[in-house]
Structure formats: C-alpha cells, structure tokens
Amino acid sequence: MRTLPARFGTSGYYGVRPFRWVKGEPLMLATIPTEWGLELALVDTRNGRAWKPDLDPRPRYARPVYVDDASGDGRHVVGAACGAEMPCTIGSYSVLDGRRRHVATGLVAYPDWNW
C-alpha cells in the first residue's frame, strides 16, 4: 500500500497497522485503531487494495469487525464489540469465507485466541 486510503484517515480513525499474515494466501490482516477498538482491515498483498469487512447486510450501513486476536494461521479473528458499557458481544470471524460466529454476550471482554 503506497499511501493510506483516505477513508482510513478520516475523523475517528488513526491509520492502519499490520497485524498478521494469512497463511497460504496473498492477504494480510491489519487493524485500524479507533476510539471504540481495533477494526479489522484486509490488505491484498498483490496490489495493495485494502478494505474493511462489513457485518451489516444493509446497503449504506456499516458494522465493523472488531478484532482482539487472530488464530495462528491468520484465517480467523476473535473480538469483542461493546457499547459505552456492558454487555459486550464476543464473536469470531472467518477471514476467508466472511462468516461471523457468535461466541458469548454479557459481562465478557478481552477475548484471546489460545488454540
């Protein structure tokens, strides 16, 4: 990526940081630090194209993937999404097929990928 995409440098976003390689794929996971947590971004290493996965199926709406940790091969991430206060929702996200799985909701936070 020669320059940071303008949409990642707007108010509330603080750049893009490399996070983990996706094993066997020309893909790198990155995080976008925000006031609310680390949003996941994917970077195609062949052409530098970067995009944020969107969990909201509705057009013109956005629901980012928040990431706390990644699997060893980089194919899955786990993260907690919280409002200003509890409850939080922990979910895992498959980078390759774009599917999210609910793990827990309630007084939960700071998930870690430990296997």
C-alpha positions as CSV (number, residue, x, y, z in Angstrom):
1,M,0.0,0.0,0.0
2,R,1.8,3.1,-1.2
3,T,-0.5,5.5,0.7
4,L,-3.2,5.2,3.3
5,P,-6.7,5.1,1.7
6,A,-8.4,8.4,2.5
7,R,-11.4,6.5,4.1
8,F,-9.0,5.1,6.8
9,G,-7.6,8.5,7.7
10,T,-10.8,10.4,8.5
11,S,-12.0,11.6,11.8
12,G,-12.2,8.7,14.4
13,Y,-9.6,6.5,12.5
14,Y,-6.0,6.5,13.4
15,G,-4.2,4.8,10.5
16,V,-3.7,1.2,9.6
17,R,-1.3,-1.2,11.4
18,P,-0.1,-4.6,10.1
19,F,-1.5,-7.4,12.3
20,R,-1.0,-10.9,11.0
21,W,-0.3,-12.7,7.7
22,V,-2.9,-15.1,6.4
23,K,-1.1,-18.4,5.8
24,G,-1.1,-19.6,2.2
25,E,-3.0,-16.5,0.9
26,P,-1.8,-13.2,-0.6
27,L,-3.6,-11.5,2.3
28,M,-2.5,-9.6,5.4
29,L,-4.7,-8.7,8.4
30,A,-4.4,-5.1,9.6
31,T,-6.1,-3.2,12.4
32,I,-7.5,0.3,12.2
33,P,-7.3,1.9,15.7
34,T,-10.4,3.8,16.6
35,E,-11.9,5.3,19.8
36,W,-14.0,2.2,20.1
37,G,-11.5,-0.5,19.5
38,L,-9.4,-2.1,16.7
39,E,-11.4,-2.6,13.4
40,L,-10.3,-5.3,11.1
41,A,-9.0,-4.4,7.6
42,L,-7.8,-6.8,4.9
43,V,-4.9,-6.0,2.6
44,D,-4.4,-7.8,-0.7
45,T,-0.6,-8.0,-0.9
46,R,-0.6,-8.4,-4.7
47,N,-2.0,-4.9,-5.4
48,G,-2.2,-3.1,-2.0
49,R,-6.0,-2.9,-2.1
50,A,-7.4,-2.6,1.4
51,W,-11.0,-3.0,2.7
52,K,-12.9,-3.4,5.9
53,P,-15.2,-6.4,6.3
54,D,-18.8,-5.3,6.9
55,L,-21.1,-7.4,9.1
56,D,-24.2,-5.3,8.2
57,P,-26.0,-6.7,5.1
58,R,-28.0,-3.4,4.6
59,P,-26.7,-1.0,2.0
60,R,-25.4,2.3,3.3
61,Y,-24.9,0.9,6.8
62,A,-21.7,-0.4,8.3
63,R,-21.0,-2.8,11.2
64,P,-17.2,-3.3,11.5
65,V,-15.4,-6.4,12.7
66,Y,-13.6,-5.6,15.9
67,V,-10.5,-7.7,16.5
68,D,-8.6,-8.5,19.6
69,D,-6.6,-11.6,18.5
70,A,-6.1,-13.9,15.5
71,S,-5.6,-17.6,15.0
72,G,-2.0,-18.8,14.3
73,D,-2.7,-19.1,10.6
74,G,-4.5,-15.8,10.4
75,R,-7.6,-17.3,8.9
76,H,-9.8,-16.4,11.9
77,V,-10.0,-13.5,14.3
78,V,-11.8,-13.0,17.6
79,G,-13.0,-9.7,19.0
80,A,-15.4,-8.0,21.4
81,A,-17.9,-5.4,20.4
82,C,-19.2,-3.2,23.2
83,G,-21.2,-0.1,23.6
84,A,-20.3,2.6,26.2
85,E,-21.0,0.0,28.9
86,M,-21.8,-3.7,29.1
87,P,-23.0,-6.0,27.7
88,C,-20.3,-6.9,25.2
89,T,-20.6,-9.5,22.5
90,I,-17.6,-11.7,21.6
91,G,-17.6,-13.2,18.1
92,S,-15.2,-15.0,15.8
93,Y,-14.9,-14.1,12.1
94,S,-13.6,-16.3,9.3
95,V,-11.4,-14.1,7.1
96,L,-11.6,-16.4,4.0
97,D,-15.4,-17.0,3.9
98,G,-16.6,-13.8,5.6
99,R,-18.7,-15.5,8.2
100,R,-19.2,-14.5,11.8
101,R,-20.0,-16.8,14.7
102,H,-21.4,-15.6,18.0
103,V,-19.4,-16.8,21.0
104,A,-20.9,-15.0,24.1
105,T,-22.8,-11.9,25.2
106,G,-22.9,-10.4,28.6
107,L,-20.2,-9.4,31.1
108,V,-17.4,-10.6,28.8
109,A,-14.5,-8.8,27.3
110,Y,-10.9,-9.2,26.0
111,P,-11.1,-12.4,24.1
112,D,-7.9,-14.2,23.2
113,W,-7.1,-16.9,20.6
114,N,-5.4,-19.5,22.7
115,W,-5.5,-22.6,20.4
